Amino acid sequence: MKLLEKLCLTPAIPGHEELMRQLILAETKDLFDDVRTDNMGSLICVRKPRPKTGKKSKAKTDAKPTRIMLAAHMDQIGFMVRYIDDKGFIRVSPAGGFDPRNLFARLVNIATDNGPLPGVLNPGVKPVHIASEEDKKKIPDLNDFVIDTGLSGEDVKKKVQIGDMVTLTAPYAEVGGNIVSQCLDNRVASWIVIKALRQIKHHDCEIVAVFTVQEEVGLRGALTAAYGVKPDIGIAIDTTLAVDTPGVSEDLRVSRLGAGATLSFMDGSMIADRGVALAFEAVAKKEKIKHQRSVLPRGGTDAGAMQRAGDGVRVFTLSVPTRYIHTVTEMVSKADLEACRDLLAAYLQQA
């Protein structure tokens, strides 16, 4: 899990994916036949068919090999600096979806041109000692939050600029048989793609692994990448809700932690191609890989963007059950991660 830890601790909000791109390039030097970065910033990595010796594959006939695009988004939810007042307090705009209830008293890092600058994120409200009972019931709006760096207004304005990236600061930890960290959504996808491709030696399909940008603000990078790649099949790898926790009724669980790789048949952005979904399920059953089906009522993945590219793409989403999504304590099961890795590898070998 050392690779996953490195991925989780590398900051990359929408439009600021440079460090993630560099890390993935360093970790995949021997995996691909061609690598390029498109105009949006997505990393497009091509792996040509690698048939078994002596086997006649589509690559050696007139038939065109099936081109499969794997989409793993590099960005995480975060903020951009939008205003600095004369006292040095910083206002931010969210890049991605936050629940304000999870943002009280958080340490943050501001990515300045001269390196990271630490700060504290809090709403501009009265402390509990002097707040009225009515004040305590109010949930601050995202616009109420400010960052305090402990520096003077003059010093802050010298160091920080409008548009600088801000990320929450949180550790990576193992809790039971699970991983807990910020931005497991969607660092797990990069981990799964890299580990699955390291696992397989032979395949007849052409694999185009795309580490996409700006998913958290509208699936943007996957859409432009899919127009360029023109895949026959598009597979998004992402997290999905595991609301198998107290306070949520059984019918809203979506998926369960520890129940295996999640086959997402529908979400708020797409309806999966049934043939591709059932092919994944058949492989899972054949290889005895633990798996579960799911439908996500709201929210989407890069599959929704790929589906709409060009004249349409057959798509599917392979998901990792995740508790506490869009917080700094997202939780995934190591067994579920390994199930997703093994299922993706097995599917690509037979595609």
Solvent accessible surface area in square Angstrom, and as a share of the most:
residue,aa,sasa,rsa
1,M,62,0.28
2,K,155,0.66
3,L,18,0.09
4,L,0,0.00
5,E,49,0.22
6,K,98,0.41
7,L,0,0.00
8,C,2,0.01
9,L,92,0.46
10,T,21,0.12
11,P,43,0.27
12,A,0,0.00
13,I,0,0.00
14,P,6,0.04
15,G,37,0.36
16,H,44,0.20
17,E,7,0.03
18,E,81,0.36
19,L,84,0.42
20,M,0,0.00
21,R,44,0.16
22,Q,110,0.49
23,L,30,0.15
24,I,0,0.00
25,L,71,0.36
26,A,59,0.46
27,E,42,0.19
28,T,5,0.03
29,K,170,0.72
30,D,103,0.54
31,L,8,0.04
32,F,23,0.09
33,D,74,0.39
34,D,71,0.37
35,V,61,0.35
36,R,111,0.40
37,T,69,0.40
38,D,25,0.13
39,N,167,0.86
40,M,65,0.29
41,G,11,0.10
42,S,0,0.00
43,L,1,0.00
44,I,3,0.01
45,C,0,0.00
46,V,27,0.15
47,R,5,0.02
48,K,113,0.48
49,P,26,0.16
50,R,76,0.28
51,P,31,0.20
52,K,123,0.52
53,T,142,0.83
54,G,82,0.79
55,K,101,0.43
56,K,158,0.67
57,S,5,0.03
58,K,96,0.41
59,A,47,0.36
60,K,140,0.59
61,T,58,0.34
62,D,157,0.82
63,A,51,0.40
64,K,139,0.59
65,P,29,0.18
66,T,32,0.18
67,R,62,0.23
68,I,0,0.00
69,M,0,0.00
70,L,1,0.01
71,A,0,0.00
72,A,1,0.01
73,H,3,0.01
74,M,0,0.00
75,D,0,0.00
76,Q,6,0.03
77,I,25,0.12
78,G,1,0.01
79,F,3,0.01
80,M,65,0.29
81,V,2,0.01
82,R,97,0.35
83,Y,114,0.44
84,I,20,0.10
85,D,40,0.21
86,D,121,0.63
87,K,153,0.65
88,G,4,0.04
89,F,73,0.30
90,I,0,0.00
91,R,79,0.29
92,V,5,0.03
93,S,43,0.28
94,P,55,0.34
95,A,11,0.09
96,G,17,0.17
97,G,42,0.40
98,F,25,0.10
99,D,42,0.22
100,P,30,0.19
101,R,159,0.58
102,N,47,0.24
103,L,1,0.01
104,F,87,0.36
105,A,75,0.58
106,R,71,0.26
107,L,109,0.54
108,V,2,0.01
109,N,54,0.28
110,I,0,0.00
111,A,38,0.29
112,T,18,0.10
113,D,117,0.60
114,N,136,0.70
115,G,28,0.27
116,P,104,0.66
117,L,26,0.13
118,P,89,0.56
119,G,4,0.04
120,V,58,0.34
121,L,1,0.00
122,N,56,0.29
123,P,12,0.07
124,G,57,0.55
125,V,87,0.50
126,K,117,0.50
127,P,83,0.52
128,V,96,0.55
129,H,168,0.75
130,I,122,0.62
131,A,17,0.13
132,S,57,0.37
133,E,117,0.53
134,E,107,0.48
135,D,43,0.22
136,K,98,0.42
137,K,150,0.64
138,K,130,0.55
139,I,107,0.54
140,P,11,0.07
141,D,80,0.41
142,L,38,0.19
143,N,85,0.44
144,D,53,0.28
145,F,3,0.01
146,V,20,0.12
147,I,0,0.00
148,D,64,0.33
149,T,23,0.13
150,G,69,0.66
151,L,64,0.32
152,S,61,0.40
153,G,8,0.08
154,E,119,0.53
155,D,54,0.28
156,V,0,0.00
157,K,97,0.41
158,K,148,0.63
159,K,87,0.37
160,V,3,0.02
161,Q,94,0.42
162,I,111,0.56
163,G,27,0.26
164,D,15,0.08
165,M,13,0.06
166,V,0,0.00
167,T,10,0.06
168,L,16,0.08
169,T,63,0.36
170,A,13,0.10
171,P,104,0.65
172,Y,33,0.12
173,A,40,0.31
174,E,96,0.43
175,V,73,0.42
176,G,75,0.72
177,G,47,0.45
178,N,29,0.15
179,I,0,0.00
180,V,19,0.11
181,S,0,0.00
182,Q,21,0.09
183,C,10,0.06
184,L,0,0.00
185,D,13,0.06
186,N,0,0.00
187,R,0,0.00
188,V,0,0.00
189,A,0,0.00
190,S,0,0.00
191,W,7,0.02
192,I,0,0.00
193,V,1,0.01
194,I,2,0.01
195,K,66,0.28
196,A,0,0.00
197,L,1,0.01
198,R,92,0.33
199,Q,83,0.37
200,I,2,0.01
201,K,138,0.58
202,H,73,0.33
203,H,3,0.01
204,D,30,0.16
205,C,1,0.01
206,E,25,0.11
207,I,0,0.00
208,V,3,0.02
209,A,1,0.01
210,V,1,0.01
211,F,0,0.00
212,T,0,0.00
213,V,0,0.00
214,Q,33,0.15
215,E,12,0.05
216,E,30,0.14
217,V,43,0.25
218,G,52,0.50
219,L,31,0.15
220,R,119,0.43
221,G,0,0.00
222,A,0,0.00
223,L,67,0.33
224,T,62,0.36
225,A,1,0.01
226,A,2,0.01
227,Y,114,0.43
228,G,45,0.43
229,V,9,0.05
230,K,142,0.60
231,P,11,0.07
232,D,67,0.35
233,I,15,0.08
234,G,0,0.00
235,I,0,0.00
236,A,1,0.01
237,I,1,0.01
238,D,7,0.04
239,T,11,0.06
240,T,5,0.03
241,L,64,0.32
242,A,2,0.01
243,V,38,0.22
244,D,45,0.24
245,T,28,0.16
246,P,136,0.86
247,G,89,0.85
248,V,56,0.32
249,S,59,0.38
250,E,117,0.53
251,D,123,0.64
252,L,100,0.50
253,R,82,0.30
254,V,23,0.13
255,S,1,0.01
256,R,107,0.39
257,L,26,0.13
258,G,29,0.28
259,A,10,0.07
260,G,1,0.01
261,A,0,0.00
262,T,0,0.00
263,L,0,0.00
264,S,5,0.04
265,F,29,0.12
266,M,78,0.35
267,D,11,0.06
268,G,55,0.53
269,S,18,0.12
270,M,8,0.04
271,I,116,0.59
272,A,10,0.08
273,D,38,0.19
274,R,146,0.53
275,G,40,0.39
276,V,2,0.01
277,A,0,0.00
278,L,66,0.33
279,A,35,0.27
280,F,0,0.00
281,E,18,0.08
282,A,60,0.47
283,V,13,0.07
284,A,0,0.00
285,K,128,0.54
286,K,158,0.67
287,E,88,0.39
288,K,183,0.77
289,I,22,0.11
290,K,130,0.55
291,H,51,0.23
292,Q,25,0.11
293,R,120,0.44
294,S,8,0.05
295,V,73,0.42
296,L,21,0.10
297,P,93,0.59
298,R,206,0.75
299,G,47,0.45
300,G,29,0.28
301,T,7,0.04
302,D,3,0.02
303,A,0,0.00
304,G,0,0.00
305,A,6,0.05
306,M,0,0.00
307,Q,54,0.24
308,R,148,0.54
309,A,4,0.03
310,G,54,0.52
311,D,152,0.79
312,G,39,0.37
313,V,18,0.10
314,R,116,0.42
315,V,0,0.00
316,F,0,0.00
317,T,1,0.00
318,L,0,0.00
319,S,2,0.01
320,V,0,0.00
321,P,0,0.00
322,T,1,0.00
323,R,56,0.20
324,Y,101,0.38
325,I,38,0.20
326,H,48,0.21
327,T,25,0.14
328,V,9,0.05
329,T,69,0.40
330,E,3,0.02
331,M,26,0.12
332,V,0,0.00
333,S,8,0.05
334,K,54,0.23
335,A,63,0.49
336,D,1,0.00
337,L,0,0.00
338,E,67,0.30
339,A,10,0.08
340,C,0,0.00
341,R,55,0.20
342,D,42,0.22
343,L,0,0.00
344,L,0,0.00
345,A,1,0.01
346,A,17,0.13
347,Y,7,0.03
348,L,0,0.00
349,Q,92,0.41
350,Q,99,0.44
351,A,36,0.28
